[in-house]
Amino acid sequence: MSGCSATERLNKAAVTKGQAAAGITLPPLPDDLRRQEAHAPVVEGQPVISILARERQALDRANARQGRTIQFYDDLTRKYGTRR
């Protein structure tokens, strides 16, 4: 059991050392930016045009979320610089 404990301590120390060497702690990615957009449900008997309209709305939401993701990343690179 002491071997596991020593390994855990070494791993924790390595993580701490790496974070200190990096010099920055990045903010977490907003939960909204991780969400996947579902397809519009297909209901039997519904006009195809209404299904297409809902699908396009879902695509608009997904594209807006991607735009927020890009803005989030651009803000990070402005604040912390680009990757080395």
Secondary structure, DSSP 4 states (H G I P E B T S, - for coil): -HHHHHHHHHHHHHHHHHHHHH---PPPPPGGGGPPPPPPPP-TTS-HHHHHHHHHHHHHHHHHHHHHHHHHHHHHHHHH----
